[in-house]
Amino acid sequence: MILHGIDAAAGTSALNIAFWLHMGAMLVLCFLCWVRGAYVGKGWLIIFPILAIVFDFVPGLSAIPMIPTVMHLLAIILGVVGAKAIAPAVS
């Protein structure tokens, strides 16, 4: 309600704060997945959050339930499976 109130007070519908917060969070997830994919040698891992963005923001596709959640879970699971353990440095 607060975000809608700020949006209404601004007098413009282009300032949809909830949309931009959601998009920002999704882009942060893309960045984190890109970094994780580069770290574990799975550069293709960024595909999952990108698909989650598509299924979350494209009209019609956003009506299909649970697809973004499944994409996020796949990114988490496939980012961990097969990753090499990092041995602590011995001094």
GIKAPE-V941982 format. One line per field, one symbol per residue. phi: phi as a letter, one per 30 degrees, with the letter a starting at -180 (. if undefined). psi: psi as a letter, one per 40 degrees, with the letter a starting at -180 (. if undefined). burial: I if it has 24 or more other ideal C-beta (glycine too) atoms within 12 Angstrom, else O. Layout:
phi = ???
psi = ???
burial = ???
This chain:
phi = .dddddddddibcdcedddddddddddddddddddddddcibddddeddddddddccdejdddddidddddddddddddcdidddcdddcc
psi = ddddddddddeieefgdddddddddddddddddddddddefgdededdddddddedehhddeehieddddddddddddddheihihhihh.
burial = OOOOOOOOOOOOOOOOOOOOOOOOOIOOIIOOIIOIIOOOOIOOIIOIIIIIIOIIOOOOOOOOOOOIOOIIOIIOOIIOOOOOOOOOOOO
